[in-house]
Amino acid sequence: MQALTADQYARLRQLAEAWRHRHLKAAKRAPRFNPRLGVDALCFQPHSLEDGRRGLLGALVTPVSLSLALALDEPAAPRPAAAQLTLALPSGRYPFMLESLGETDWWWRCELLDDLSDVGSLQEGSRLAQQLMERVMTPEPPSP
């Protein structure tokens, strides 16, 4: 796995903070809100899109869900016209939806778990994100 640059980590922190600013108030009203979790962009790695653009793919842990998230590795990239993106990853194809995080911030997100109410700590959330990325980035075994 390739290490991210300081600028890439800063961008991911900015996007996670933008999610928190835009969505946390509504998340707190959700019945499955987990106050033990924060908003964290974890296990991100460089990922090339089919059209040649470079992105950062990883896990987004929030107090209400665990998602795959993909941000373009260009902070000033214009918001795409298409609201959907399907990524072919080693374990299969994943449908992402464009998520606005403010006037200029956005990313694509694919929610995989919508109930993290039983996750007991930030550390458990981090381990869950690591397991998610390991499974997503491991090819499916061939069918017999």
C-alpha positions in Angstrom: 0.0 0.0 0.0 1.3 3.4 -1.0 1.7 6.0 1.7 -0.3 9.2 1.3 1.4 12.7 1.3 0.8 15.2 4.1 -1.4 17.2 1.6 -3.5 14.2 0.9 -4.0 13.5 4.6 -4.9 17.1 5.1 -7.5 16.9 2.3 -9.1 13.8 3.8 -9.3 15.5 7.2 -10.9 18.5 5.6 -13.5 16.3 3.8 -14.3 14.5 7.1 -14.7 17.8 8.9 -17.0 19.0 6.1 -19.1 15.9 6.5 -19.3 16.5 10.2 -20.3 20.1 9.7 -22.9 19.3 7.1 -24.4 16.1 8.4 -23.8 15.6 12.1 -26.8 17.5 13.4 -29.1 15.3 11.3 -27.2 12.2 12.3 -27.7 12.9 16.0 -31.5 12.6 15.4 -31.1 9.2 13.7 -32.3 6.3 15.9 -29.0 4.4 15.3 -26.7 7.3 16.2 -23.7 6.0 18.1 -22.2 8.7 20.4 -19.1 6.6 20.9 -18.0 7.2 17.2 -16.7 10.3 15.5 -16.3 11.1 11.8 -13.1 9.7 10.4 -11.6 9.0 7.0 -9.5 5.9 7.4 -7.4 3.5 5.4 -7.3 5.7 2.3 -5.0 4.8 -0.6 -4.4 6.1 -4.1 -6.8 4.8 -6.7 -6.9 5.3 -10.4 -10.3 5.8 -12.0 -11.1 4.3 -15.4 -10.8 7.7 -17.1 -7.3 8.2 -15.8 -8.1 10.6 -13.0 -6.4 9.9 -9.7 -8.4 9.5 -6.5 -8.2 8.5 -2.9 -10.3 5.5 -1.8 -10.9 4.5 1.7 -13.4 4.0 4.5 -15.6 6.7 6.1 -16.7 6.0 9.7 -19.5 8.2 11.0 -21.7 7.8 14.1 -24.4 6.3 11.8 -22.6 4.4 9.0 -19.6 2.8 7.5 -19.0 3.7 3.8 -16.5 3.5 1.1 -15.5 7.0 0.0 -13.7 8.2 -3.1 -12.3 11.7 -3.4 -10.5 13.0 -6.4 -6.8 13.7 -5.7 -7.3 17.3 -7.0 -8.7 19.7 -4.3 -10.0 22.1 -6.9 -11.6 19.5 -9.2 -15.0 20.7 -10.3 -18.1 18.8 -9.1 -19.0 16.2 -11.7 -22.2 16.3 -13.6 -22.9 12.6 -13.0 -24.4 11.9 -9.5 -23.4 8.2 -9.7 -20.2 6.3 -10.2 -19.6 2.5 -10.3 -16.2 1.4 -9.2 -14.8 -2.0 -10.1 -12.7 -3.1 -7.1 -11.0 -6.4 -6.6 -14.0 -7.8 -4.6 -16.7 -6.6 -7.1 -18.5 -3.6 -8.4 -19.7 -0.8 -6.0 -22.2 1.9 -6.7 -21.2 5.3 -5.4 -23.4 8.4 -5.0 -22.1 11.9 -5.2 -22.3 13.6 -1.8 -22.0 17.3 -1.4 -20.1 18.5 1.6 -20.5 22.2 1.0 -20.1 24.7 -1.7 -16.8 23.3 -3.1 -16.3 20.0 -1.2 -17.7 16.7 -2.4 -16.9 13.1 -2.8 -18.5 9.8 -3.9 -19.7 7.6 -1.1 -21.0 4.0 -1.1 -22.7 3.2 2.2 -22.1 -0.4 3.2 -23.3 -0.5 6.8 -26.1 1.7 8.0 -26.1 0.6 11.7 -23.0 1.0 13.8 -25.0 1.3 17.1 -23.2 -1.8 18.6 -19.7 -0.5 17.9 -18.3 0.1 21.3 -15.4 2.6 20.7 -13.4 4.6 18.2 -10.8 1.8 18.1 -13.5 -0.8 17.2 -14.7 1.6 14.5 -11.1 1.8 13.2 -10.7 -2.0 13.2 -14.0 -2.3 11.3 -12.8 0.2 8.7 -9.6 -1.8 8.3 -11.5 -5.1 7.9 -13.8 -3.4 5.3 -10.9 -2.2 3.2 -9.1 -5.6 3.4 -12.3 -7.4 2.2 -13.0 -4.8 -0.6 -9.5 -4.9 -1.9 -9.2 -8.7 -1.9 -10.4 -10.4 -5.0 -13.4 -12.8 -4.7 -12.3 -16.4 -4.9 -13.2 -18.2 -8.2 -16.5 -20.0 -8.2 -16.2 -23.8 -8.3 
